[in-house]
């Protein structure tokens, strides 16, 4: 199952309010590169008939069924990578470039 952290959910909801996309779902997509690593995409979109839908931390998340194998077990977080530089990141054990976070 896909997960959103509380920090990521808060930022997604804030972006929806600021961008005027409240009421739309967060669509996730992933594509596997030739080296096996995974690229992630996201944006606000309408639910379609075939979509997989879930609620993560109060965010309506959707994905096409063919995305499930790449996104299952992944977690989307919103973290400060460098001082003052916040980014969404995907932690995915299915990605060969994945390294578990080091607890500080």
Buried (B, 14 or more C-beta within 10 A) or exposed (E): EBBBBEBBBBBBBEBBEEEEBEEBBBBBBBEBEEEEEBEBEBEBBEEEEEBBEBEBBEBBBBBEEEBEEBBEEBBBBBBEEEEEEEEBBBBBEBBEEEEEEEEE
